[in-house]
Amino acid sequence: MRTQQRAEGQLRAIRRRVRQLADLGPAASDHAHAARVAIGLVVPGLAIVLAGRPDLLIYAVFGSFVGMYGRTESPAGRIRHQGQAALILGLAAGIGVELSNHHVGALTLVVAEMLFAGISSVAADTWGLKPEGPFFGIFALGAMATLPSGHVSPTIAVAIGGSTALFCVTLSVVIALRTGDLRSFAGLRRTSSLRAIRPYTTAETLTHAVRYVMAISLAGAGGLALGIDHANWAMAASAVPLAAPDARGGDRSIHGVVQRGVHRVLGTFGGLAITGALLAPHPGPTFLAVVVIVLLFPTELFMIHHYGLALGFFTPLIMLMTELAEPTDALTLVRDRAIDTFIGVVIGIGVAVISRRWGRRRTTPAEVPSPG
């Protein structure tokens, strides 16, 4: 009888986990936030398309990610954190372009990503950025570094990304003024520095940075055997589980880490199938660029409610912008990214599980997942 009750309990737990994987959660002004983020890419993105350079859209996309920060915060907090995120992304893009133009090898990229992951993790935790973690910076650095050498000068790359990020921050400022939230906006001007209230202790911050360095180094080592592009994508995927609410561990359940990893794999695989379908007819670059711009809205619309579903839109966005910058065989692209994602996620979950007793996470405001 006891064995049967235990089996039934385990079965109920499995069913509950499966339902959680499909749970969308409650809506919370998602359309307004997603529209603001999408507009941050629509304007500079269309300008690039109209200029006849869709291959440069990748720089604007990374700049537009600044608009994702501060989703649930006051206008003042959102503007401050978007400015801080712009510093991280701008530095990542600049380093990545320089590495590309200097023809760096895979080992150099892995070392650069490790160092950047540790430093940007400390910065993100210290500033209390939401979405958490250094994923966007890690991804931007690797993506830029693996583009063909001489694709664009560092000045132009940073100018496109920087102007897009500035547009996103300006958009947040305009919205704050138009909604009449002058009191909150005035609080930004009275802030003496860009410091946010630190949600973690110094020990917790440093411990989590070590987790990122471990995951990046292991994923990078695994990708070295497959080539520099593989190392880049595997490293980016390994950072994803570590941004889950349970990743900092202590004695907390590791369920959130595993669920985030599963969402990442399933969402990415679904998105890769969509990517393959879009690339199969060999459409022109203008069409692909427009699809990239359109996909940002549903990505951010579902991000906080269902990470896997959001990845179904985010993955083709990323794949298509990469294809525009560096055309390749569609089947090879889809196959390689599937392998790299699986490798990275498994390593990220492994690091989170092994290190879960290193530190105990303090209670923080509502978690906002990133598309990492």
Secondary structure as UniProt FT lines:
FT   HELIX           2..22
FT   HELIX           30..50
FT   TURN            51..52
FT   HELIX           54..56
FT   HELIX           57..64
FT   HELIX           65..68
FT   TURN            69..72
FT   HELIX           75..101
FT   TURN            102..103
FT   HELIX           106..127
FT   HELIX           135..145
FT   TURN            149..150
FT   HELIX           154..178
FT   TURN            179..180
FT   HELIX           182..190
FT   HELIX           202..224
FT   TURN            225..226
FT   HELIX           228..238
FT   HELIX           241..243
FT   TURN            245..248
FT   TURN            250..251
FT   HELIX           255..279
FT   TURN            280..281
FT   HELIX           285..302
FT   TURN            303..305
FT   HELIX           307..325
FT   HELIX           330..354
FT   TURN            355..357
//
